[in-house]
């Protein structure tokens, strides 16, 4: 196997054992409380006591008439993330400096887009914590901690992250990791209502931002790696009453389908077990609203399990997985769909950001929806009826050669792993993941945080039915490269870039290459700028027409969230939520040593022209040579430990026991920690976010994992010593 293939096998935590969820709560992992108020001490932004978060549909639709506000997740209902502000522009952006910073409580990944309206910024951090800040000074007005049970972190695939709140009529709405949807008083943070939107006995989680249309709070969820059935629901903003729910995939065929759309969908699924495993299709991120048609346009996720062989007898389109779907926002009734990956078997979600725009195509004005999902094609769809207008590959890929006249991918044998293992690109990290893109109507370009990644897909047999609530994807456990040279080889195969894409011509206008995948979402502004944070720890701005780097500054930590901008008293600000995290940071980043050495530090960083504040020194992870105890197991036993590790621990501690910088690198464990290894795995650190495996992992298996980690620690010592010798 090539190094790429081995490295490509990175992210396959197929578990045979259930993850226990201890009920103990709560202590922050990175409890370095907020309040580096490096602000200038300016007056409170002037909001009157009556009018806070006074947002409604008409106000969001008229957002361009108050460009200083950012009232909804993607700024406007069309989710273009393009601000008309140009106080900061291509000629002066070099003078940007820090106006203020605000340290968040938990350093486990920061993905939120803040909302700024009526003089207040509302944003979120890990474990669904909500912060209301003064947008001029960074001073905290209030904070709400929904007290997510820290021991349940393993219920999600990709970190205890949150992508932000919605505001409406004096209220702030937060989707909580454990499946709650809550309404807070925008003035105080007090809980007004709280609803559990999921079956909490299953591994549903919420990380996405709600949207609000006409008093309906719209929220989906995630969990398709564990066996759940996807849906989106609407709740009454005032009362919390559920108004409608639309499932994305059919349920038990022995029962009548919920609606006509489910009846149609049922015919595209095979066998009689898919519904027991949930089917997937979760609505975990994207939504856009079109006021002209009244359609809510959502993206749906991958199949559950990933491998179609175990989901649908290896055949069928499996509607409405990996699809763009339009629903009537009032009733939740299905309107149209376009399926990006029929019969998905690669985790090719279509939950990626959807942007609505009006484009001139072939001399005709078209109302379109645009998406760059994980599968690597850029789609332009007629948003009134779902008809495909065009689709082209925006990264190199080997699973399909194009899209045929019927709008279906032309699949290639290279992507078919049903008979033998195959390295497929894009990987489940995606050619583009949740990091928002943006669209500038002046340049006509879409700015995509794109990436090139690959993965070894290997059929592994079905996960036993009793193992629901663990990773259940029907693929092989990991085979990781462990020699440094091989690992480096892998790292070289993974690339990140900022890609400026012309959606009419369906081709790249320019690209900027990055040190690694997993860079931040983008913000476009009328100042001819594109802002983006980077995995290597910078906040940056580019010329929107040419891609020329005009400004960058250290952020101390990888930046994955999308920046946003607002204006108060004639001064324009740009905010980056900094904080390394998410699935690639947890599992795959180990190959990028200079990136993972940065400790994740969650912060709100707000810039303005002439800002004079500075960041504290980055708290890079120290590299002290570990002194592990001797290995006391045979190579065969260590290999079992390695398999168990990659089934149960890789999702947080990283492939090949190399941490992506977010949770401790187990190779560096201290002597005392080695002594209590068994206790930690059995739940001693559950309150700190290290799940308990006590009920499912017998002590002798824990001991094998320990031996594997010790072996990896010795590998590291040898590597460091070799480097020292080279240096001498
Ligand atoms: C859902 C994420 C998650 C998973 C899965 C997970 N861990 Fe952890 N683990 C953590 C976090 C977070 C910490 C740090 C807790 C703290 O703040 O001290 C941790 C800490 C540890 C520590 C202490 C390390 C030190 O140097 O202090 C050990 C040992 C450990 N984990 C072993 C394991 C093993 C073995 C597995 C698999 C059986 C595993 N973990 C799976 C999140 C996880």
Boltz pocket constraint, residues with backbone or C-beta under 6 A from the ligand:
constraints:
  - pocket:
      binder: B
      contacts: [[A, 29], [A, 153], [A, 154], [A, 644], [A, 645], [A, 648], [A, 649], [A, 650], [A, 651], [A, 652], [A, 653], [A, 663], [A, 664], [A, 665], [A, 666], [A, 668], [A, 669], [A, 670], [A, 673], [A, 677], [A, 680], [A, 681], [A, 685], [A, 688], [A, 689], [A, 690], [A, 691], [A, 693], [A, 705]]
      max_distance: 6.0
